[in-house]
Amino acid sequence: MPEQYKGDITPDEAWSLLSEDEKAVLVDVRTFAEWKCVGTTNLSSLNKDEILIEWVNFPDGAPNANFVGELEAAISDKETPIYFLCRTGVRSIGAAIAATKAGYKNSYNILEGFEGGPDEDGHRGRTSGWQGRGLPWKH
């Protein structure tokens, strides 16, 4: 059976790998509304920009039929290590699988995503995910 995608990593591992490898990129596959209302990663200290490509379209939630084309327009080298991020680490699995099928050999899913799961009060972004782990982000 062909490999679905390279694997799962934690937000901390993603930060370390992005820090260590100048070719590595982060692709945030959340929706435009999530980027604007919740925030995005901040890779400026690494002299990098995150790549924003919706996996599903807002507001209807339909799959982004142009996802692979947008990915190819943003990243031409299919050997590039790509770390896919969504809200909780679910949509990013689909993105990593699609990227792998499109020939990107080093596609990873970031577990917990940007916000992570809800805490005891039902709020996200406090105890897990990119935000909850205190990694750089901006609103």
N, CA, C and O atoms as CSV, one atom per row, in Angstrom:
chain,resi,resn,atom,element,x,y,z
A,1,MET,N,N,0.848,-1.181,0.000
A,1,MET,CA,C,0.000,0.000,0.000
A,1,MET,C,C,0.893,1.244,0.000
A,1,MET,O,O,1.830,1.319,0.795
A,2,PRO,N,N,0.628,2.209,-0.862
A,2,PRO,CA,C,1.447,3.421,-0.891
A,2,PRO,C,C,1.279,4.226,0.401
A,2,PRO,O,O,0.244,4.177,1.065
A,3,GLU,N,N,2.324,4.955,0.722
A,3,GLU,CA,C,2.309,5.797,1.915
A,3,GLU,C,C,1.266,6.898,1.754
A,3,GLU,O,O,1.250,7.592,0.738
A,4,GLN,N,N,0.380,7.065,2.766
A,4,GLN,CA,C,-0.637,8.111,2.687
A,4,GLN,C,C,-0.029,9.496,2.882
A,4,GLN,O,O,-0.355,10.432,2.151
A,5,TYR,N,N,0.845,9.621,3.859
A,5,TYR,CA,C,1.614,10.843,4.093
A,5,TYR,C,C,2.755,10.477,5.024
A,5,TYR,O,O,2.767,9.384,5.590
A,6,LYS,N,N,3.715,11.377,5.189
A,6,LYS,CA,C,4.958,11.052,5.888
A,6,LYS,C,C,4.759,10.761,7.372
A,6,LYS,O,O,5.418,9.874,7.914
A,7,GLY,N,N,3.874,11.481,8.033
A,7,GLY,CA,C,3.644,11.212,9.449
A,7,GLY,C,C,3.045,12.386,10.192
A,7,GLY,O,O,2.766,13.440,9.621
A,8,ASP,N,N,2.855,12.167,11.497
A,8,ASP,CA,C,2.290,13.167,12.392
A,8,ASP,C,C,3.388,13.691,13.307
A,8,ASP,O,O,4.236,12.933,13.777
A,9,ILE,N,N,3.360,14.994,13.554
A,9,ILE,CA,C,4.313,15.601,14.472
A,9,ILE,C,C,3.570,16.570,15.389
A,9,ILE,O,O,2.481,17.038,15.056
A,10,THR,N,N,4.150,16.860,16.516
A,10,THR,CA,C,3.554,17.820,17.441
A,10,THR,C,C,3.843,19.242,16.981
A,10,THR,O,O,4.723,19.454,16.147
A,11,PRO,N,N,3.119,20.211,17.511
A,11,PRO,CA,C,3.449,21.599,17.187
A,11,PRO,C,C,4.898,21.953,17.555
A,11,PRO,O,O,5.571,22.649,16.794
A,12,ASP,N,N,5.380,21.487,18.699
A,12,ASP,CA,C,6.762,21.766,19.103
A,12,ASP,C,C,7.761,21.162,18.122
A,12,ASP,O,O,8.764,21.793,17.788
A,13,GLU,N,N,7.492,19.940,17.660
A,13,GLU,CA,C,8.378,19.320,16.667
A,13,GLU,C,C,8.355,20.108,15.363
A,13,GLU,O,O,9.392,20.296,14.729
A,14,ALA,N,N,7.163,20.573,14.962
A,14,ALA,CA,C,7.056,21.371,13.732
A,14,ALA,C,C,7.892,22.640,13.856
A,14,ALA,O,O,8.615,22.996,12.926
A,15,TRP,N,N,7.801,23.323,14.989
A,15,TRP,CA,C,8.580,24.543,15.193
A,15,TRP,C,C,10.072,24.239,15.090
A,15,TRP,O,O,10.811,24.970,14.429
A,16,SER,N,N,10.516,23.166,15.738
A,16,SER,CA,C,11.940,22.799,15.690
A,16,SER,C,C,12.384,22.501,14.269
A,16,SER,O,O,13.436,22.968,13.833
A,17,LEU,N,N,11.585,21.722,13.541
A,17,LEU,CA,C,11.947,21.354,12.174
A,17,LEU,C,C,11.940,22.563,11.247
A,17,LEU,O,O,12.805,22.684,10.380
A,18,LEU,N,N,10.973,23.456,11.425
A,18,LEU,CA,C,10.942,24.687,10.637
A,18,LEU,C,C,12.154,25.556,10.956
A,18,LEU,O,O,12.685,26.236,10.078
A,19,SER,N,N,12.585,25.534,12.204
A,19,SER,CA,C,13.747,26.315,12.636
A,19,SER,C,C,15.048,25.769,12.068
A,19,SER,O,O,15.949,26.533,11.724
A,20,GLU,N,N,15.146,24.444,11.970
A,20,GLU,CA,C,16.382,23.777,11.566
A,20,GLU,C,C,16.568,23.672,10.058
A,20,GLU,O,O,17.703,23.610,9.586
A,21,ASP,N,N,15.486,23.649,9.296
A,21,ASP,CA,C,15.565,23.410,7.856
A,21,ASP,C,C,15.031,24.617,7.095
A,21,ASP,O,O,13.829,24.881,7.108
A,22,GLU,N,N,15.911,25.339,6.441
A,22,GLU,CA,C,15.482,26.553,5.736
A,22,GLU,C,C,14.500,26.269,4.606
A,22,GLU,O,O,13.762,27.165,4.196
A,23,LYS,N,N,14.479,25.029,4.091
A,23,LYS,CA,C,13.559,24.685,3.005
A,23,LYS,C,C,12.167,24.306,3.504
A,23,LYS,O,O,11.207,24.344,2.735
A,24,ALA,N,N,12.047,23.942,4.774
A,24,ALA,CA,C,10.771,23.494,5.341
A,24,ALA,C,C,9.755,24.627,5.362
A,24,ALA,O,O,10.103,25.781,5.610
A,25,VAL,N,N,8.490,24.284,5.097
A,25,VAL,CA,C,7.418,25.273,5.080
A,25,VAL,C,C,6.225,24.795,5.900
A,25,VAL,O,O,6.019,23.598,6.099
A,26,LEU,N,N,5.450,25.763,6.367
A,26,LEU,CA,C,4.204,25.477,7.060
A,26,LEU,C,C,3.063,25.925,6.164
A,26,LEU,O,O,3.048,27.056,5.678
A,27,VAL,N,N,2.104,25.026,5.949
A,27,VAL,CA,C,0.915,25.362,5.167
A,27,VAL,C,C,-0.286,25.262,6.097
A,27,VAL,O,O,-0.615,24.185,6.594
A,28,ASP,N,N,-0.931,26.397,6.323
A,28,ASP,CA,C,-2.117,26.480,7.170
A,28,ASP,C,C,-3.331,26.274,6.276
A,28,ASP,O,O,-3.573,27.065,5.364
A,29,VAL,N,N,-4.101,25.211,6.533
A,29,VAL,CA,C,-5.214,24.850,5.664
A,29,VAL,C,C,-6.581,25.208,6.255
A,29,VAL,O,O,-7.613,24.724,5.791
A,30,ARG,N,N,-6.574,26.055,7.279
A,30,ARG,CA,C,-7.848,26.503,7.839
A,30,ARG,C,C,-8.532,27.460,6.859
A,30,ARG,O,O,-8.019,27.706,5.767
A,31,THR,N,N,-9.667,27.988,7.245
A,31,THR,CA,C,-10.405,28.894,6.366
A,31,THR,C,C,-9.975,30.339,6.564
A,31,THR,O,O,-9.363,30.700,7.569
A,32,PHE,N,N,-10.318,31.156,5.566
A,32,PHE,CA,C,-10.060,32.589,5.640
A,32,PHE,C,C,-10.609,33.167,6.946
A,32,PHE,O,O,-9.941,33.964,7.604
A,33,ALA,N,N,-11.817,32.766,7.316
A,33,ALA,CA,C,-12.439,33.278,8.546
A,33,ALA,C,C,-11.608,32.909,9.774
A,33,ALA,O,O,-11.465,33.726,10.685
A,34,GLU,N,N,-11.063,31.708,9.815
A,34,GLU,CA,C,-10.230,31.292,10.945
A,34,GLU,C,C,-8.949,32.120,11.005
A,34,GLU,O,O,-8.526,32.535,12.084
A,35,TRP,N,N,-8.333,32.362,9.850
A,35,TRP,CA,C,-7.107,33.166,9.831
A,35,TRP,C,C,-7.386,34.569,10.350
A,35,TRP,O,O,-6.612,35.107,11.141
A,36,LYS,N,N,-8.493,35.162,9.905
A,36,LYS,CA,C,-8.814,36.540,10.269
A,36,LYS,C,C,-9.323,36.662,11.706
A,36,LYS,O,O,-8.981,37.622,12.397
A,37,CYS,N,N,-10.122,35.718,12.161
A,37,CYS,CA,C,-10.767,35.843,13.472
A,37,CYS,C,C,-9.966,35.214,14.610
A,37,CYS,O,O,-10.054,35.677,15.747
A,38,VAL,N,N,-9.198,34.183,14.330
A,38,VAL,CA,C,-8.465,33.463,15.383
A,38,VAL,C,C,-6.990,33.821,15.373
A,38,VAL,O,O,-6.380,33.959,16.434
A,39,GLY,N,N,-6.410,33.974,14.193
A,39,GLY,CA,C,-4.996,34.295,14.063
A,39,GLY,C,C,-4.258,33.262,13.239
A,39,GLY,O,O,-4.834,32.270,12.792
A,40,THR,N,N,-2.973,33.510,13.046
A,40,THR,CA,C,-2.112,32.602,12.283
A,40,THR,C,C,-0.785,32.429,13.007
A,40,THR,O,O,-0.454,33.183,13.922
A,41,THR,N,N,-0.047,31.439,12.585
A,41,THR,CA,C,1.298,31.268,13.124
A,41,THR,C,C,2.130,32.487,12.757
A,41,THR,O,O,1.807,33.218,11.821
A,42,ASN,N,N,3.196,32.691,13.501
A,42,ASN,CA,C,4.099,33.804,13.208
A,42,ASN,C,C,5.502,33.223,13.063
A,42,ASN,O,O,6.160,32.907,14.054
A,43,LEU,N,N,5.947,33.088,11.827
A,43,LEU,CA,C,7.255,32.498,11.538
A,43,LEU,C,C,8.302,33.565,11.228
A,43,LEU,O,O,9.375,33.250,10.713
A,44,SER,N,N,7.999,34.813,11.535
A,44,SER,CA,C,8.901,35.909,11.167
A,44,SER,C,C,10.282,35.772,11.810
A,44,SER,O,O,11.276,36.180,11.210
A,45,SER,N,N,10.362,35.211,13.010
A,45,SER,CA,C,11.677,35.041,13.646
A,45,SER,C,C,12.531,34.008,12.911
A,45,SER,O,O,13.742,33.933,13.116
A,46,LEU,N,N,11.890,33.217,12.059
A,46,LEU,CA,C,12.597,32.223,11.231
A,46,LEU,C,C,12.829,32.756,9.819
A,46,LEU,O,O,13.340,32.043,8.956
A,47,ASN,N,N,12.453,34.002,9.593
A,47,ASN,CA,C,12.512,34.607,8.255
A,47,ASN,C,C,11.697,33.811,7.252
A,47,ASN,O,O,12.117,33.603,6.114
A,48,LYS,N,N,10.515,33.363,7.693
A,48,LYS,CA,C,9.601,32.604,6.839
A,48,LYS,C,C,8.205,33.178,6.969
A,48,LYS,O,O,7.861,33.825,7.959
A,49,ASP,N,N,7.416,32.925,5.945
A,49,ASP,CA,C,5.992,33.225,5.975
A,49,ASP,C,C,5.244,31.911,5.904
A,49,ASP,O,O,5.665,30.988,5.207
A,50,GLU,N,N,4.135,31.824,6.623
A,50,GLU,CA,C,3.284,30.659,6.475
A,50,GLU,C,C,2.540,30.775,5.147
A,50,GLU,O,O,2.287,31.874,4.652
A,51,ILE,N,N,2.203,29.641,4.593
A,51,ILE,CA,C,1.437,29.599,3.349
A,51,ILE,C,C,-0.001,29.289,3.736
A,51,ILE,O,O,-0.257,28.327,4.459
A,52,LEU,N,N,-0.935,30.095,3.262
A,52,LEU,CA,C,-2.338,29.952,3.607
A,52,LEU,C,C,-3.111,29.425,2.410
A,52,LEU,O,O,-3.247,30.118,1.402
A,53,ILE,N,N,-3.619,28.196,2.514
A,53,ILE,CA,C,-4.423,27.583,1.451
A,53,ILE,C,C,-5.589,26.857,2.113
A,53,ILE,O,O,-5.383,25.901,2.861
A,54,GLU,N,N,-6.798,27.302,1.843
A,54,GLU,CA,C,-7.965,26.650,2.449
A,54,GLU,C,C,-8.111,25.204,1.951
A,54,GLU,O,O,-8.011,24.936,0.754
A,55,TRP,N,N,-8.346,24.286,2.884
A,55,TRP,CA,C,-8.667,22.903,2.533
A,55,TRP,C,C,-10.143,22.806,2.168
A,55,TRP,O,O,-10.514,22.096,1.234
A,56,VAL,N,N,-10.974,23.518,2.905
A,56,VAL,CA,C,-12.396,23.652,2.582
A,56,VAL,C,C,-12.697,25.141,2.461
A,56,VAL,O,O,-12.070,25.972,3.119
A,57,ASN,N,N,-13.656,25.460,1.616
A,57,ASN,CA,C,-14.007,26.857,1.383
A,57,ASN,C,C,-14.949,27.375,2.466
A,57,ASN,O,O,-15.804,26.648,2.973
A,58,PHE,N,N,-14.770,28.640,2.804
A,58,PHE,CA,C,-15.664,29.313,3.735
A,58,PHE,C,C,-16.617,30.152,2.903
A,58,PHE,O,O,-16.160,30.764,1.938
A,59,PRO,N,N,-17.891,30.227,3.198
A,59,PRO,CA,C,-18.559,29.689,4.375
A,59,PRO,C,C,-19.259,28.354,4.165
A,59,PRO,O,O,-19.802,27.792,5.115
A,60,ASP,N,N,-19.257,27.833,2.939
A,60,ASP,CA,C,-20.069,26.638,2.669
A,60,ASP,C,C,-19.435,25.324,3.110
A,60,ASP,O,O,-20.129,24.310,3.188
A,61,GLY,N,N,-18.152,25.312,3.396
A,61,GLY,CA,C,-17.493,24.082,3.853
A,61,GLY,C,C,-17.224,23.081,2.744
A,61,GLY,O,O,-16.858,21.937,3.015
A,62,ALA,N,N,-17.402,23.497,1.503
A,62,ALA,CA,C,-17.135,22.599,0.376
A,62,ALA,C,C,-15.626,22.429,0.210
A,62,ALA,O,O,-14.866,23.369,0.442
A,63,PRO,N,N,-15.196,21.242,-0.187
A,63,PRO,CA,C,-13.756,21.040,-0.419
A,63,PRO,C,C,-13.224,22.036,-1.450
A,63,PRO,O,O,-13.900,22.369,-2.424
A,64,ASN,N,N,-12.014,22.494,-1.214
A,64,ASN,CA,C,-11.358,23.413,-2.151
A,64,ASN,C,C,-10.855,22.594,-3.340
A,64,ASN,O,O,-9.840,21.906,-3.241
A,65,ALA,N,N,-11.569,22.671,-4.460
A,65,ALA,CA,C,-11.223,21.897,-5.651
A,65,ALA,C,C,-9.870,22.319,-6.231
A,65,ALA,O,O,-9.272,21.573,-7.006
A,66,ASN,N,N,-9.388,23.499,-5.865
A,66,ASN,CA,C,-8.121,24.006,-6.376
A,66,ASN,C,C,-6.966,23.817,-5.406
A,66,ASN,O,O,-5.891,24.383,-5.610
A,67,PHE,N,N,-7.171,23.020,-4.338
A,67,PHE,CA,C,-6.150,22.894,-3.303
A,67,PHE,C,C,-4.792,22.484,-3.872
A,67,PHE,O,O,-3.789,23.147,-3.605
A,68,VAL,N,N,-4.745,21.414,-4.643
A,68,VAL,CA,C,-3.456,20.930,-5.164
A,68,VAL,C,C,-2.844,21.965,-6.108
A,68,VAL,O,O,-1.635,22.192,-6.063
A,69,GLY,N,N,-3.638,22.586,-6.946
A,69,GLY,CA,C,-3.118,23.616,-7.840
A,69,GLY,C,C,-2.540,24.799,-7.076
A,69,GLY,O,O,-1.492,25.326,-7.449
A,70,GLU,N,N,-3.215,25.221,-6.010
A,70,GLU,CA,C,-2.707,26.319,-5.182
A,70,GLU,C,C,-1.421,25.905,-4.469
A,70,GLU,O,O,-0.500,26.708,-4.321
A,71,LEU,N,N,-1.364,24.652,-4.031
A,71,LEU,CA,C,-0.160,24.145,-3.382
A,71,LEU,C,C,1.005,24.131,-4.372
A,71,LEU,O,O,2.114,24.549,-4.040
A,72,GLU,N,N,0.747,23.651,-5.581
A,72,GLU,CA,C,1.803,23.604,-6.603
A,72,GLU,C,C,2.271,25.002,-6.996
A,72,GLU,O,O,3.448,25.200,-7.298
A,73,ALA,N,N,1.362,25.967,-6.994
A,73,ALA,CA,C,1.742,27.346,-7.305
A,73,ALA,C,C,2.624,27.932,-6.198
A,73,ALA,O,O,3.503,28.752,-6.464
A,74,ALA,N,N,2.384,27.510,-4.970
A,74,ALA,CA,C,3.144,28.043,-3.832
A,74,ALA,C,C,4.465,27.313,-3.607
A,74,ALA,O,O,5.446,27.919,-3.175
A,75,ILE,N,N,4.490,25.997,-3.904
A,75,ILE,CA,C,5.672,25.170,-3.622
A,75,ILE,C,C,5.961,24.317,-4.844
A,75,ILE,O,O,5.256,23.341,-5.101
A,76,SER,N,N,6.983,24.673,-5.594
A,76,SER,CA,C,7.285,23.931,-6.816
A,76,SER,C,C,8.119,22.673,-6.563
A,76,SER,O,O,7.985,21.686,-7.286
A,77,ASP,N,N,8.971,22.703,-5.552
A,77,ASP,CA,C,9.865,21.573,-5.265
A,77,ASP,C,C,9.125,20.519,-4.444
A,77,ASP,O,O,8.789,20.748,-3.282
A,78,LYS,N,N,8.880,19.379,-5.052
A,78,LYS,CA,C,8.095,18.339,-4.388
A,78,LYS,C,C,8.883,17.556,-3.337
A,78,LYS,O,O,8.345,16.636,-2.722
A,79,GLU,N,N,10.155,17.914,-3.128
A,79,GLU,CA,C,10.962,17.334,-2.049
A,79,GLU,C,C,10.861,18.177,-0.770
A,79,GLU,O,O,11.329,17.759,0.289
A,80,THR,N,N,10.256,19.348,-0.872
A,80,THR,CA,C,10.159,20.277,0.256
A,80,THR,C,C,9.435,19.632,1.437
A,80,THR,O,O,8.367,19.047,1.254
A,81,PRO,N,N,9.995,19.728,2.645
A,81,PRO,CA,C,9.253,19.292,3.823
A,81,PRO,C,C,8.107,20.273,4.081
A,81,PRO,O,O,8.322,21.475,4.238
A,82,ILE,N,N,6.874,19.729,4.121
A,82,ILE,CA,C,5.689,20.563,4.323
A,82,ILE,C,C,4.977,20.091,5.585
A,82,ILE,O,O,4.697,18.904,5.755
A,83,TYR,N,N,4.692,21.044,6.462
A,83,TYR,CA,C,3.982,20.760,7.709
A,83,TYR,C,C,2.611,21.415,7.609
A,83,TYR,O,O,2.495,22.640,7.585
A,84,PHE,N,N,1.569,20.580,7.550
A,84,PHE,CA,C,0.201,21.054,7.377
A,84,PHE,C,C,-0.460,21.264,8.738
A,84,PHE,O,O,-0.342,20.437,9.642
A,85,LEU,N,N,-1.156,22.393,8.858
A,85,LEU,CA,C,-1.784,22.815,10.104
A,85,LEU,C,C,-3.240,23.180,9.854
A,85,LEU,O,O,-3.550,23.858,8.874
A,86,CYS,N,N,-4.133,22.741,10.727
A,86,CYS,CA,C,-5.522,23.192,10.707
A,86,CYS,C,C,-5.911,23.565,12.137
A,86,CYS,O,O,-5.031,23.885,12.936
A,87,ARG,N,N,-7.172,23.535,12.479
A,87,ARG,CA,C,-7.572,23.930,13.837
A,87,ARG,C,C,-7.184,22.891,14.867
A,87,ARG,O,O,-6.630,23.229,15.912
A,88,THR,N,N,-7.476,21.601,14.578
A,88,THR,CA,C,-7.246,20.562,15.583
A,88,THR,C,C,-6.430,19.374,15.074
A,88,THR,O,O,-6.231,18.412,15.816
A,89,GLY,N,N,-5.957,19.415,13.836
A,89,GLY,CA,C,-5.158,18.319,13.310
A,89,GLY,C,C,-5.945,17.281,12.541
A,89,GLY,O,O,-5.469,16.160,12.362
A,90,VAL,N,N,-7.143,17.626,12.080
A,90,VAL,CA,C,-7.962,16.680,11.311
A,90,VAL,C,C,-7.948,17.034,9.827
A,90,VAL,O,O,-7.586,16.197,9.001
A,91,ARG,N,N,-8.337,18.263,9.474
A,91,ARG,CA,C,-8.318,18.665,8.058
A,91,ARG,C,C,-6.907,18.575,7.490
A,91,ARG,O,O,-6.725,18.276,6.309
A,92,SER,N,N,-5.922,18.829,8.322
A,92,SER,CA,C,-4.531,18.801,7.850
A,92,SER,C,C,-4.082,17.398,7.462
A,92,SER,O,O,-3.142,17.249,6.681
A,93,ILE,N,N,-4.733,16.367,7.993
A,93,ILE,CA,C,-4.436,14.998,7.551
A,93,ILE,C,C,-4.862,14.844,6.090
A,93,ILE,O,O,-4.108,14.322,5.269
A,94,GLY,N,N,-6.075,15.301,5.774
A,94,GLY,CA,C,-6.547,15.240,4.393
A,94,GLY,C,C,-5.644,16.007,3.455
A,94,GLY,O,O,-5.377,15.558,2.341
A,95,ALA,N,N,-5.168,17.166,3.895
A,95,ALA,CA,C,-4.263,17.976,3.073
A,95,ALA,C,C,-2.939,17.249,2.853
A,95,ALA,O,O,-2.404,17.254,1.744
A,96,ALA,N,N,-2.410,16.627,3.903
A,96,ALA,CA,C,-1.144,15.889,3.778
A,96,ALA,C,C,-1.296,14.697,2.836
A,96,ALA,O,O,-0.390,14.401,2.057
A,97,ILE,N,N,-2.425,14.024,2.907
A,97,ILE,CA,C,-2.682,12.892,2.007
A,97,ILE,C,C,-2.779,13.387,0.561
A,97,ILE,O,O,-2.183,12.794,-0.338
A,98,ALA,N,N,-3.526,14.466,0.338
A,98,ALA,CA,C,-3.671,15.015,-1.025
A,98,ALA,C,C,-2.317,15.458,-1.573
A,98,ALA,O,O,-2.015,15.237,-2.746
A,99,ALA,N,N,-1.503,16.084,-0.722
A,99,ALA,CA,C,-0.178,16.536,-1.160
A,99,ALA,C,C,0.696,15.344,-1.532
A,99,ALA,O,O,1.409,15.378,-2.535
A,100,THR,N,N,0.639,14.297,-0.724
A,100,THR,CA,C,1.433,13.097,-1.008
A,100,THR,C,C,0.999,12.485,-2.341
A,100,THR,O,O,1.838,12.092,-3.152
A,101,LYS,N,N,-0.305,12.407,-2.561
A,101,LYS,CA,C,-0.817,11.872,-3.834
A,101,LYS,C,C,-0.373,12.733,-5.013
A,101,LYS,O,O,-0.217,12.232,-6.127
A,102,ALA,N,N,-0.169,14.032,-4.768
A,102,ALA,CA,C,0.277,14.950,-5.826
A,102,ALA,C,C,1.795,14.916,-6.011
A,102,ALA,O,O,2.337,15.646,-6.841
A,103,GLY,N,N,2.472,14.076,-5.246
A,103,GLY,CA,C,3.908,13.906,-5.427
A,103,GLY,C,C,4.799,14.563,-4.396
A,103,GLY,O,O,6.022,14.451,-4.478
A,104,TYR,N,N,4.211,15.249,-3.422
A,104,TYR,CA,C,5.016,15.859,-2.351
A,104,TYR,C,C,5.383,14.763,-1.355
A,104,TYR,O,O,4.530,14.268,-0.617
A,105,LYS,N,N,6.652,14.394,-1.344
A,105,LYS,CA,C,7.108,13.215,-0.605
A,105,LYS,C,C,7.252,13.429,0.892
A,105,LYS,O,O,7.285,12.459,1.650
A,106,ASN,N,N,7.338,14.670,1.331
A,106,ASN,CA,C,7.602,14.977,2.743
A,106,ASN,C,C,6.478,15.811,3.342
A,106,ASN,O,O,6.688,16.931,3.807
A,107,SER,N,N,5.271,15.233,3.317
A,107,SER,CA,C,4.077,15.916,3.809
A,107,SER,C,C,3.727,15.385,5.193
A,107,SER,O,O,3.544,14.182,5.383
A,108,TYR,N,N,3.637,16.296,6.154
A,108,TYR,CA,C,3.369,15.936,7.550
A,108,TYR,C,C,2.113,16.631,8.052
A,108,TYR,O,O,1.755,17.712,7.584
A,109,ASN,N,N,1.458,16.003,9.000
A,109,ASN,CA,C,0.322,16.570,9.708
A,109,ASN,C,C,0.800,17.062,11.072
A,109,ASN,O,O,1.532,16.360,11.769
A,110,ILE,N,N,0.382,18.273,11.450
A,110,ILE,CA,C,0.694,18.776,12.788
A,110,ILE,C,C,-0.464,18.421,13.718
A,110,ILE,O,O,-1.565,18.960,13.605
A,111,LEU,N,N,-0.184,17.494,14.643
A,111,LEU,CA,C,-1.171,17.081,15.633
A,111,LEU,C,C,-1.642,18.274,16.458
A,111,LEU,O,O,-0.880,19.214,16.686
A,112,GLU,N,N,-2.872,18.239,16.897
A,112,GLU,CA,C,-3.483,19.271,17.746
A,112,GLU,C,C,-3.811,20.547,16.991
A,112,GLU,O,O,-4.640,21.332,17.453
A,113,GLY,N,N,-3.182,20.777,15.835
A,113,GLY,CA,C,-3.486,21.951,15.033
A,113,GLY,C,C,-3.124,23.266,15.693
A,113,GLY,O,O,-2.265,23.321,16.573
A,114,PHE,N,N,-3.794,24.328,15.256
A,114,PHE,CA,C,-3.515,25.670,15.754
A,114,PHE,C,C,-4.128,25.893,17.134
A,114,PHE,O,O,-3.488,26.466,18.017
A,115,GLU,N,N,-5.367,25.441,17.319
A,115,GLU,CA,C,-6.077,25.699,18.571
A,115,GLU,C,C,-6.105,24.521,19.533
A,115,GLU,O,O,-6.264,24.719,20.738
A,116,GLY,N,N,-5.955,23.314,19.037
A,116,GLY,CA,C,-6.046,22.149,19.899
A,116,GLY,C,C,-7.469,21.868,20.350
A,116,GLY,O,O,-8.421,22.511,19.908
A,117,GLY,N,N,-7.591,20.902,21.233
A,117,GLY,CA,C,-8.907,20.529,21.746
A,117,GLY,C,C,-9.383,21.484,22.821
A,117,GLY,O,O,-8.607,22.289,23.336
A,118,PRO,N,N,-10.666,21.393,23.161
A,118,PRO,CA,C,-11.202,22.271,24.196
A,118,PRO,C,C,-10.682,21.897,25.589
A,118,PRO,O,O,-10.426,20.730,25.886
A,119,ASP,N,N,-10.533,22.930,26.435
A,119,ASP,CA,C,-10.131,22.689,27.816
A,119,ASP,C,C,-11.370,22.373,28.658
A,119,ASP,O,O,-12.455,22.180,28.110
A,120,GLU,N,N,-11.217,22.321,29.968
A,120,GLU,CA,C,-12.336,21.966,30.847
A,120,GLU,C,C,-13.489,22.969,30.783
A,120,GLU,O,O,-14.616,22.640,31.152
A,121,ASP,N,N,-13.214,24.189,30.316
A,121,ASP,CA,C,-14.261,25.201,30.153
A,121,ASP,C,C,-14.808,25.250,28.731
A,121,ASP,O,O,-15.661,26.080,28.419
A,122,GLY,N,N,-14.316,24.359,27.866
A,122,GLY,CA,C,-14.785,24.309,26.487
A,122,GLY,C,C,-14.100,25.290,25.557
A,122,GLY,O,O,-14.548,25.484,24.427
A,123,HIS,N,N,-13.012,25.918,26.013
A,123,HIS,CA,C,-12.284,26.878,25.195
A,123,HIS,C,C,-11.076,26.218,24.543
A,123,HIS,O,O,-10.401,25.387,25.150
A,124,ARG,N,N,-10.821,26.595,23.321
A,124,ARG,CA,C,-9.655,26.090,22.585
A,124,ARG,C,C,-8.506,27.084,22.686
A,124,ARG,O,O,-8.704,28.247,23.037
A,125,GLY,N,N,-7.289,26.604,22.371
A,125,GLY,CA,C,-6.139,27.482,22.296
A,125,GLY,C,C,-5.470,27.779,23.623
A,125,GLY,O,O,-4.565,28.611,23.685
A,126,ARG,N,N,-5.896,27.120,24.675
A,126,ARG,CA,C,-5.329,27.396,25.999
A,126,ARG,C,C,-4.340,26.340,26.474
A,126,ARG,O,O,-3.335,26.659,27.108
A,127,THR,N,N,-4.631,25.080,26.162
A,127,THR,CA,C,-3.809,24.008,26.739
A,127,THR,C,C,-3.122,23.125,25.715
A,127,THR,O,O,-2.204,22.382,26.061
A,128,SER,N,N,-3.547,23.191,24.469
A,128,SER,CA,C,-2.929,22.350,23.438
A,128,SER,C,C,-2.923,23.098,22.117
A,128,SER,O,O,-3.445,24.209,22.018
A,129,GLY,N,N,-2.334,22.490,21.113
A,129,GLY,CA,C,-2.218,23.137,19.816
A,129,GLY,C,C,-1.102,24.161,19.801
A,129,GLY,O,O,-0.431,24.389,20.808
A,130,TRP,N,N,-0.916,24.777,18.640
A,130,TRP,CA,C,0.140,25.777,18.442
A,130,TRP,C,C,0.009,26.887,19.483
A,130,TRP,O,O,0.991,27.255,20.127
A,131,GLN,N,N,-1.208,27.422,19.651
A,131,GLN,CA,C,-1.437,28.500,20.614
A,131,GLN,C,C,-1.193,28.042,22.047
A,131,GLN,O,O,-0.453,28.689,22.789
A,132,GLY,N,N,-1.804,26.945,22.435
A,132,GLY,CA,C,-1.727,26.469,23.810
A,132,GLY,C,C,-0.319,26.093,24.239
A,132,GLY,O,O,-0.009,26.111,25.430
A,133,ARG,N,N,0.524,25.758,23.299
A,133,ARG,CA,C,1.915,25.418,23.608
A,133,ARG,C,C,2.815,26.659,23.629
A,133,ARG,O,O,4.020,26.562,23.862
A,134,GLY,N,N,2.210,27.822,23.384
A,134,GLY,CA,C,2.963,29.065,23.465
A,134,GLY,C,C,3.897,29.337,22.305
A,134,GLY,O,O,4.853,30.100,22.444
A,135,LEU,N,N,3.632,28.719,21.154
A,135,LEU,CA,C,4.449,28.977,19.971
A,135,LEU,C,C,4.030,30.301,19.349
A,135,LEU,O,O,2.893,30.732,19.547
A,136,PRO,N,N,4.913,30.960,18.602
A,136,PRO,CA,C,4.609,32.291,18.078
A,136,PRO,C,C,3.404,32.308,17.134
A,136,PRO,O,O,3.291,31.500,16.213
A,137,TRP,N,N,2.509,33.265,17.404
A,137,TRP,CA,C,1.346,33.457,16.533
A,137,TRP,C,C,0.955,34.924,16.568
A,137,TRP,O,O,1.383,35.685,17.437
A,138,LYS,N,N,0.141,35.295,15.613
A,138,LYS,CA,C,-0.302,36.694,15.509
A,138,LYS,C,C,-1.785,36.731,15.203
A,138,LYS,O,O,-2.344,35.787,14.644
A,139,HIS,N,N,-2.405,37.819,15.571
A,139,HIS,CA,C,-3.849,37.987,15.316
A,139,HIS,C,C,-4.044,39.031,14.263
A,139,HIS,O,O,-5.179,39.331,13.895
